[in-house]
Amino acid sequence: MTEVDEVLIKCAGCGEKGKVETHWSPELFQYGTDDDPNKQLFCISIPVRVCRSCNLQFTDEVAEKLKDGLAKTWAKDTKRNKSA
């Protein structure tokens, strides 16, 4: 993430622009339901936004897209390996 990108990020709490920093943090998430025998646990680094004005820490659509992309790639590779 560049400084220019961070200037455009709006705080989810106070609405300030130009006051949000990005820190990368590991997060565990599960793909699939608890009763799914093919469920998978992933660890991925996601961007966590921190507002210098109100100190709110939040994630946004970028983190969700990263997690979704990882899960979809895993599912696609798993399906391909089963059919091979």
N, C-alpha and C positions, 0 to 999 in steps of 0.2 A: 504494500500500500504506500502510495506516495503522499507527500505533504499536501499536494493539490487535492487528492482524493479525500483526505481527512478534513479539509476545509469544507467540503460539500456534505459531510455527514452531519445530520441533525440529531441532537440528543433526544432519545425517546421519552425522557422525563421533562426537562425544562424547555426543550425546543431550541436551545442555543446551537448555532453553527460556528465552526472554527474552534470549538473548545473540546472536541472529542478526539481522544487518543486511541490507538489500537494496540492491544497486547495480544500475543498468541498464547493460547492455553490448551492443554490436552483435555479432551472430553471423551468419556465412555458413553456409547449409545448402543441400544439393541435394535437390530433389524429383524422384524418378525415378532409374532405374539409369543407369550410365555408358553402356550401349548403347541407351538409350531416346532416339529422335530428338526427343522432346518434353520431355526433362528441362529443369529450370529451376533456376537458382541464385538464392537469395533472401538478402537481408540484413535482419535484423529485430533490434530491441532486445528483449532478454530479461532477466528478473530473475535476478541472480546473488546467491546467499546467501553471506554471510561470517560465520563464527562468531567472536565476540570472545573466546571461551574457548580454542579450539584452533586458530584461524586457518584452518580448512578453508573453501575456496570450493567451492560446489556449486550445481547447478541442480536443480529439482524438477519436479513435474507441471505447475506453472503455465507454465514455459518450454515444455514439450512441447506443452501445449494451445495456446499461442500459435502455435508453429510449425505444428502440425497444422491449426489454423484458417486460417492464411494459405495453406497449400498447398491445402486443400480449396476455399477461395474462388477461388484462381487456377484450379484445375482446372475448377470449375463455370463460371466466366466464359469460360474457353477453349473449353469444350464448347458453351456458348451462342453464342459468336461464330462458331464453325465451322458451326453449324446455321442461322444467320441469313442 
